Amino acid sequence: MVLENIHRRIEAGEKPLVAAYLGTRQVGFAVVATTLVLLAVFVPITFMPGDAGRLFSEFSITLAVAVVFSGFVALTLSPMLASKIMRGREGDGLLARLLARFFEWVQRGYRRALAVALLFPATTVPLVLGLAALCFYLIKTIPEEFTPREDRGSFFVTATGPPGSTYNYTVEMLDKLEDRLMYLVDETKEATRVLVRAPRSFSTASDFNEGIGVITLAPFDQRRNGFDIMAEVRGKVADVPGVKTAVVMRQGLARGLNKAMEVVVGGSTFEELAQWRDTILAKARENPRLLGLDCDYRDTKPQLSISINQARAADLGVSSASIGRTLETLLGNRRVTTYIHQGEEYDVLVEGSYSDKRSPTDLNNIFVRSDRGKELIPLSNLVTFSEFADSGSLNRYNRLRSITFDAELAPGYSLSEALEHMEGLIREHLPPSAIIGYKGNSLKLKESSSSMALVFGLALLVAFLVLAAQFESFIHPFTVMLTVPVAIAGALLGLQFMGQSQSIYSQIGLIMLIGLAAKNGILIVEFINQLRDEGVEFREAILTACEQRLRPIIMTALSTVMGALPLMLSHGAGYETRMVVGIVIVFGVSLATVVTLFLVPMVYSLISKHTGSISDVSRKLESELTGEETPPKMKHAALLPLLLFAFLLLPSCNLAPKYLVPQPKLPTEFKTSGPWRTAKPRDDASRGHWWSLFGDARLNALMKQAETGSPTLELAAHRVTEAKALARADRAGLFPFLTLNGAATRDRGSSNMQFQFAGGRTRTVLGATLDFDYELDFWGKLRNQGSAGRARAEAEQSDYQNALLGLQSELAMNYFALRAQDAQIALLKRTVALRKKTVDLARTRFAQGDIAQIDVAQAETDMAATEAEAIGLEKRRAELEHAIALLLGTTPSQFNQPAHEISGSPPSIPTSVPSDLLERRPDIAAAERQMAALNAEIGVAKAALFPSVSLGLTGGTQTSYFWKLADAPSRVWGLGPAAIEWPLLRGGGVRANIEATKARYDQSAASYKNTVLSAVRDAEDALSGLSILKRQSAAQDVMVASARKALELAQKRYDSGLVAYYEVLDAQRTMLRSEQEATRIQGERFLAAVLLIKALGGGW
């Protein structure tokens, strides 16, 4: 740029030294502006997050430093060398003269074409809009990749056998795989080495079913494209028996052997995820461009679940720890001790032989020693086992249970298209509760897309602001920056024409184009401004500037294009990434150069006719400073009325932040399956008599008594009354204050005072005045005080509702716990009666000599233990009665609840529910109202920064004679005081109070969020509890029936003399424990129902 301008001036007849000085000075502004714009473009790249930022930070710093040095050399060393070396065209050869004449012909043709174009400057508006629309369309339609797919010179073939495969099996399968791959080395010579290995990694023994093959390819010029070879290999290894294969080439910046596409789906349970997996795999496999589609959750690994019969183990004197150690030792291994040999410590491991644990039925051959009699007891008598299949690994993503779908992509199928296809399948076939995530290059693509848009926008903004500071105008930078969409459109068209996709490399190229494209606009606009400063007519200045700047623009564009052309056309290792950058620069700069030569001057003629240059601004400033022009007079005569009107509007100001009612991020459905849904908050909705769902008349009566007699509820009601009164007091400041003052005084003045009147006389003063005082609420302080008080009163009302709901739910829970306790006591009493009959029968049979005395003693012991247990339950029942009495507001001695066994089932969840679920919870409403109150208090605190204005008015009567109080001459009045109070210096206390109020508001916001999350957790706990307890109750009923049958059989066997009485006692204990557990579960179901009602704000 500098050399071309110096050469042009030398051709015009100037001396080299003068041409070097004046030529450099003429384009110095353009050089500085271009340098600063390029710096502004490259610097934001260093702040890119993630791998893209780490990859390009050094690149951007290097280019920024290079641009600075280039600008410095262009303004210093280049002019000096040009003045010494450059001369006129006297010594040019024939070819140089022909080229010069050709270029002169091009300049004249360009000037004539531009002159015609300047007749229609408005056509640039649809042109720019069309280019912007074209850019938007191309960005949306051109596929995206994180990085271009590169031929890395090697690829991998992974082989996975059935779960639990042995090492020998995997090695045998890998030998077959190696035989199919060796043709690449022996026949086609496209690979230099094929290496197979098992296991794939050496971390755990579970990897023995996985192997890997590494194929190192020959140099690029001796083989086909690596992806073509992979496609061929994929077909050859697809039918290897006994293994599942995948062909992978490392791509992008990801580590490990991850496939190109990785999509994560998160859910609540793995059972649900397994169903989703089958649905998505079935649909996704219909897409032939997803190669080797697989999922990391495969429920094919055999598992063995062992459950210990705790009651039977306790009866036989075997602890759970003994059973666990036995299983650990015989099925796995256990370290028992260590020994030292030659200074090294070694572990001593005990484990069972492989032949003893080949089948789950081998558990029948394991015995456990009892802690009592030291006899050996078969393990099968103490445990039950079941076989099932599950995944070898249970993965989580962002703390959610998740599964990952991965696949390679067919040639020409971009990562963005694959992700869009998978996202569409997930949204179409899975419920809204399915969470979509990403891994590997898929995650990096999503992250880089958002960050790159931010960096691109930041680069545009910084470049525009730099140009605005240089030109001291916003019009000229706008004209210059219109070259950017032209360059972007050219780059995107080049990517589409060459069949390439968008990636982080193309995006970096687009950012570079901002500076490269703006350079041409800077040259044209700056030279037009210089010619206008010299007095050249506007249109002629545009034509002359564009004609003279044509050559440097073409020269710089050609040098840039020719420098990037090898990047676009080269081949070899890593050429895919270089080619993308080359395409962007070549096509973007080419189109921007051609269009800019007409677009910039046409836009300049359209919007810049009444603008000036930097010199024009300097002249105006100098004129103002020297006083050659009179200062501007006031042009707006209506300014005073406008200010008065603004003053009248001041009382409508409000310094409190705009309060937005928080929208709690409640789930669209609960984790527990069911027809639940959410809606807008309705904490004021009627909750009704939800306890009537249980159909218990005693409970209904207790609820009525609690509502009228509970001291806790009475305390909450008084707090509501107090809060409402305080809210009215807070609103009182919005209204004028009117005070009636009456006074009567009698006094005597001194007679020895100078300049006194009526000295030494005694007088009486009678007065009655009515004082009016009103504070103007300019800054919203009084209104915010009223709003805060009203919000606090509403919060107290919600707290009352919360206390009422808590009282009702606690009363219901204690009531049902009492009924469950009555059922347990009744069960034990019935059992004691049966035991007593058994003891009487045993005594009779002992007297007849049919049984031994030990049988009688065991029966008596069992009866006494059961009777003692029944008596012990009375204590817990008394405590529950006392707790209910406290809730009712009465003393324990005045309350007695007759025994009444719990029966039936709790109310079932209906098939459809109203939408006001968690939103009716009063604690959520109270927390939100506290936020609103503190938000208003922020406005009160901010108002202390500004003056407070109050107006006063006084009127009344004053006299020394009582009978003249009503006379007109006795009347007095006063206007004022009109007081202004402004705290100018408080040592920072006012602002500290504002910060403290904001901090209290932030605390209330966090408390509100925690309240919402706790509400969701309570609902989830209650729903899952009800579901689990229902299934547990059904299972327990089966156990009770089985125990009853077992007792009958044991009694018959004992009566027949086949077994000892010990088995009868064991069956009786099992029967009692199972019935007690069934009763406990029944009570728990009622308690869970009450908890659900409380969690949902009262009923459903």
Secondary structure, 3 states (H helix, E strand, C coil): CHHHHHHHHHHCCCCHHHHHHHHHHHHHHHHHHHHHHHHHHHHHHHHCCHHHHHHHHHHHHHHHHHHHHHHHHHHCHHHHHHHHHCCCCCCCCHHHHHHHHHHHHHHHHHHHHHHHHCCCHHHHHHHHHHHHHHHHHHHHHCCECCCCCCCCCEEEEEEECCCCCCHHHHHHHHHHHHHHHCHHHHCCCCEEEEEEECCCCCCCHHHHHEEEEEEEECCHHHCCCHHHHHHHHHHHHCCCCCCEEEEECCCCCCCCCCCCEEEEEEECCHHHHHHHHHHHHHHHCCCCCEEEEEECCCCCEEEEEEEECHHHHHHCCCCHHHHHHHHHHHHCCEEEEEEEECCEEEEEEECCCHHHCCCHHHHHHCEEECCCCCCEEEHHHCEEEEEEEECCCCCEECCEEEEEEEEEECCCCCHHHHHHHHHHHHHHHCCCCCEEEECHHHHHHHHHHHHHHHHHHHHHHHHHHHHHHHHCCCHHHHHHHCHHHHHHHHHHHHHHHCCCCECHHHHHHHHHHHHHHHHHHHHHHHHHHHHHHCCCCHHHHHHHHHHHHHHHHHHHHHHHHHHHHHHHHCCCCCHHHHHHHHHHHHHHHHHHHHHHHHHHHHHHHHHCCCCCCHHHHHHHHHHHHHCCCCCCCCCCCCHHHHHHHHHHHHHHCCCCCCCCCCCCCCCCCCCCCCCCCCCCCCCCCCCCCHHHHHCCHHHHHHHHHHHHHCHHHHHHHHHHHHHHHHHHHHHHHHCCEEEEEEEEEEEECCCCCCCCCCCCCEEEEEEEEEEEEEEECCCCHHHHHHHHHHHHHHHHHHHHHHHHHHHHHHHHHHHHHHHHHHHHHHHHHHHHHHHHHHHHHHHHHHHCCCCCHHHHHHHHHHHHHHHHHHHHHHHHHHHHHHHHHHHHCCCHHHCCCCCCCCCCCCCCCCCCCCCCCHHHCHHHHHHHHHHHHHHHHHHHHHHCCCCEEEEEEEEEEEECCHHHCCCHHHEEEEECCCEEECCCCCCCHHHHHHHHHHHHHHHHHHHHHHHHHHHHHHHHHHHHHHHHHHHHHHHHHHHHHHHHHHHHHHHHHHHCCCCCHHHHHHHHHHHHHHHHHHHHHHHHHHHHHHHHHHHCCCCC
